[in-house]
Amino acid sequence: QVQLVESGGGLVQAGGSLRLACAASGRTFSNYAMGWFRQAPGKEREFVAFISWNGGLTVYGDSVRGRFTVSRDNAENTVYLQMNSLKPEDTAVYYCTAQTTITGRYTSVTPYDYWGQGTQVTVSS
């Protein structure tokens, strides 16, 4: 069982930055690939970023590439999402998720096994 707890969300003006963190329980965190998704009201959950177990592979959604950076600290059982140049359209609940088996798939929700409760990010114009 893996528990994921996100933090760092809040209200920020357009052009600003936030850093989200996701703390994971369990001794095998370093074995898991991790992802970030977001969901705005009335919309489907959208892929944001993926990072492999050792950080050697990162993948980003088209709408955030070049502005967001995903990283992880396996010693601290934590994955981060640095969000820069935020836009109003980035407003959503952001979810951290863990993929416990290697699937080679990153951008859909199906391969992910555990999800956090989400943290709200609101970007004002």
N, C-alpha and C positions, 0 to 999 in steps of 0.2 A: 504494500500500500504506500502511495506517495501522497503527501499533502503539500499543496502549493499555496503560498500567501503572497499576494501582490501588495506593493506599497508605492507611494511616490506620486500618485495622481493628484490633480487639483485644477485650479483655474489659472490660466496664463493668457497674456495678450498675444495676438498674432505676431509672429517673428521671434517669440520667446522660446525657451527651452525647458524641458523637464527630463528627469531621469527616473524611470520606473525600475523597481527591483522586485524580484520574485525569489522568496526564500523557500527552499524545498526541504522536506524531512526525508529521513532515510539515509542509509550508509552507501547506497549505490547510485547517488545522484550523478557521479562522474561517468556512469555508464549510459546515461540517457541523453538523447538529443532533445533539445528544447525549442519551443516555438512561442511566438507572440501573435495573437489575433486581436481584432477589435470588432465591436458591433455598435453601430449607431441605431437610434430608434427607427423602427420600421424597415431596417435593412438586414441583409444576411451577414453572418459572421465573416469577416474579411481577413485573409492572411496578411500579416505584417512582416514577420521575420522568423528565420530559422537559424539555429546554431547547432553544429554537430557536438558529439560528446567531448571532444578535445578542443573545440573552437576552430578546427582546421577548415571547416566549411561553413560559410554563412550565405544565406539566401534572403532576398528582400522582395517585398511586393512592389509593383511598379509605382504606386502612388507615394511611396516613402523612400525609395532608393535615392541615395545621395544626401538625405536629410537625417535618417535614423541609423543608429549603429547598435547592433546586438553584441553582447560580450558575456562571459561567464567567469566565475571564480569557483573552481571545484573544491578548493580548500574551505570555502565559506558556504558551499551548497547554495549559491546564488547566481541567478542570471539577471542581466541588466538590459534595459532598452534606453539608450540615450536618444532623445528626440530634440532636434534643432529645427530652426526656421518653421515653427509650427504654424499651421493654417487653421482657419475655422472648420474646414472640412475634416480635420483630424479629430474633431470632437467625437468621442465614443467611450464606451467601456472597453478597457484593455484587459485581455486575459492572457495569463501565462499557461503553458501546457507542456506536458512531457510525453515523449515518444519512447517507450521502453523496449521496443524491438526495431531492428534496422529494416526500413521499408523502401528507402530510396525515394519516398514521397514526402513533400514538405508543405504544399500549399493548400491542401484540403484538410478538413477537420477529422476525417475518418481515421488516419493513422495514429492519432494522438489518444493516449489512454487516460491521462489525468489532467484535470483543469482546476485552476484557481477560481476564486469567487469574483474576481474582476476588480478593477479600480477605475474610477471615472476620471477622464481627462476632458476638460472643457477649454476651448480656445476662443477667446472673444475677438471680435474684429475692431 
